Structures are given as structure tokens and as C-alpha cells.
């Protein structure tokens, strides 16, 4: 099965919210800037994954809200999707892209990500409440430069 990755538009707001509910994520936690999302769809036009890339500063992006429908994808798909996300971030002009991981996520190193410490984070990121909470929970943050 093949997949199409595309940038979301305002018309995708409701389908994104439905996808989030279907996969068990609270849609109220999502941004209203729907154009910051990338969508992966299967041949039937069904969402299989979404991700949000937040512009933190002109050259810094933050990959967040990676949501997948585990019934419709494989682990290889996740790697390929993340590669497409990183490529998109580079095209957007981000020289550094960060990702808040929910676990050790050692597979990210195969994509060129490196685990970073609090002292390695740029000030623009350390000001974000989500980053502070993530660090308090002792969860890892990765970067790709």
C-alpha cells in the first residue's frame, strides 16, 4: 500500500480532529494553526498519521503531535514518515529541528537525531511550557541539525 504525505489546510481541521479522537488523543490539545500539520493518507484517502511542526524561531522547528493509526501502518512507515517530516522541516528553512519523545526512541538515531540535554536546548525552546513539562517528566528531547 502506498501513502501520500501532504501539508494540511484549514479544510482538514475537522478530519484532523476526528482522527485525533479516533486514535485516543484529545483534540483540544491541538493548535488551531492547521497548516502546521502534515498528513499521511493511504490509497483510500484515510488518514494514517499526522504530525505538527511548530515554528519556534525562524530557524528552529519542533516536531510534535505525532499521531499514528497503528492498525493501518507499519514501523517502517513511521521511519519513512519521519524522514519526510524532517525533509519538510529543512525545506521550510529550519536548520535545527527538535522532537519531544514519549520514550527512549532510540530508532531516531538512525534518522540522524541526537538526544540533547537541557543545557543543549536553545533559549527559545526552554521558554515553552510544554518543553518545561516534558523535561520535568524526565522524557527525552532529540535534535537534528
C-alpha positions as CSV (number, residue, x, y, z in Angstrom):
1,X,0.0,0.0,0.0
2,X,1.3,3.5,-0.8
3,X,0.9,6.7,1.2
4,X,0.7,10.3,0.3
5,X,2.2,13.0,2.6
6,X,0.8,16.4,2.2
7,X,0.5,19.7,4.1
8,X,-2.8,20.2,5.9
9,X,-5.1,23.1,5.1
10,X,-8.0,24.8,7.0
11,X,-10.4,22.3,5.3
12,X,-8.6,19.5,7.1
13,X,-9.4,20.8,10.6
14,X,-12.4,18.6,11.2
15,X,-10.9,15.5,9.7
16,X,-7.7,16.0,11.8
17,X,-9.9,16.4,15.0
18,X,-11.8,13.2,14.1
19,X,-8.5,11.4,13.5
20,X,-7.2,12.5,16.9
21,X,-10.3,11.3,18.7
22,X,-10.2,8.0,16.8
23,X,-6.6,7.4,17.9
24,X,-7.4,8.5,21.5
25,X,-5.8,12.0,21.5
26,X,-7.6,14.9,22.9
27,X,-8.1,17.4,20.0
28,X,-8.3,20.4,22.4
29,X,-4.6,20.0,22.8
30,X,-4.0,20.7,19.1
31,X,-3.1,24.0,17.6
32,X,-5.6,25.9,15.6
33,X,-2.9,26.6,13.0
34,X,-3.9,23.6,10.9
35,X,-1.4,24.5,8.2
36,X,1.4,23.5,10.6
37,X,0.3,19.8,10.3
38,X,1.4,17.2,7.8
39,X,-1.0,14.4,6.9
40,X,-0.2,10.9,5.6
41,X,-3.1,9.3,3.8
42,X,-3.4,5.8,2.4
43,X,-4.7,4.9,-1.1
44,X,-8.3,5.2,0.2
45,X,-7.7,8.7,1.4
46,X,-7.8,7.6,5.1
47,X,-5.6,9.5,7.5
48,X,-2.9,7.1,8.8
49,X,-0.7,9.6,10.6
50,X,-0.5,13.3,11.3
51,X,2.3,15.4,12.8
52,X,2.6,19.1,13.7
53,X,5.8,21.1,13.0
54,X,5.8,24.2,15.2
55,X,8.0,27.1,14.2
56,X,9.7,28.1,17.4
57,X,12.1,30.6,15.8
58,X,13.0,31.4,12.2
59,X,15.5,28.5,12.1
60,X,14.1,26.2,14.8
61,X,11.3,23.8,14.4
62,X,9.7,21.5,16.9
63,X,8.1,18.2,15.8
64,X,5.1,17.5,18.0
65,X,1.7,15.8,18.0
66,X,2.9,12.8,16.0
67,X,-0.2,10.6,15.9
68,X,-0.4,7.3,14.1
69,X,-3.2,4.8,13.4
70,X,-1.3,1.7,14.4
71,X,-3.9,-0.6,12.7
72,X,-3.1,1.0,9.3
73,X,0.7,1.4,9.3
74,X,4.0,-0.5,10.0
75,X,7.0,0.6,11.9
76,X,8.8,1.0,8.6
77,X,6.2,3.5,7.6
78,X,6.9,5.6,10.8
79,X,10.5,5.8,9.8
80,X,9.7,6.9,6.3
81,X,7.1,9.4,7.5
82,X,9.6,10.9,9.9
83,X,12.1,11.2,7.1
84,X,9.5,13.1,5.1
85,X,8.8,15.3,8.1
86,X,12.5,16.1,8.5
87,X,12.8,16.9,4.8
88,X,9.8,19.2,5.0
89,X,11.3,21.0,8.0
90,X,14.6,21.5,6.1
91,X,12.6,22.9,3.1
92,X,10.9,25.3,5.5
93,X,14.3,26.6,6.4
94,X,14.8,25.1,9.8
95,X,18.5,24.5,10.5
96,X,17.6,22.7,13.8
97,X,14.6,20.5,14.3
98,X,13.7,19.2,17.8
99,X,11.4,16.4,18.8
100,X,9.9,15.6,22.2
101,X,9.8,11.8,22.6
102,X,7.5,9.8,24.8
103,X,10.2,7.2,25.4
104,X,13.8,6.4,24.7
105,X,13.0,6.3,21.0
106,X,16.5,5.0,20.1
107,X,15.3,4.4,16.5
108,X,15.5,8.2,16.0
109,X,19.3,8.0,15.9
110,X,19.0,6.1,12.6
111,X,17.4,9.3,11.2
112,X,20.2,11.5,12.4
113,X,18.6,12.7,15.6
114,X,20.7,13.0,18.7
115,X,19.4,13.1,22.3
116,X,20.0,16.5,23.9
117,X,20.2,17.8,27.4
118,X,18.5,20.9,28.9
119,X,21.7,22.8,28.6
120,X,21.9,22.0,24.8
121,X,18.5,23.5,24.1
122,X,18.2,27.0,22.6
123,X,16.5,29.6,24.9
124,X,13.5,29.8,22.5
125,X,12.7,26.2,23.3
126,X,13.3,26.3,27.1
127,X,10.8,29.1,27.4
128,X,8.0,26.9,26.1
129,X,5.8,25.5,28.9
130,X,5.5,22.1,27.0
131,X,9.2,21.7,27.0
132,X,9.5,22.5,30.7
133,X,6.8,19.9,31.5
134,X,8.4,17.3,29.2
135,X,11.8,17.8,31.0
136,X,10.1,17.6,34.4
137,X,8.8,14.2,33.4
138,X,12.4,13.2,32.6
139,X,11.4,12.4,29.0
140,X,14.0,12.8,26.2
141,X,14.3,15.5,23.6
142,X,16.1,14.9,20.3
143,X,17.6,17.3,17.8
144,X,18.6,17.1,14.2
145,X,20.9,19.7,12.8
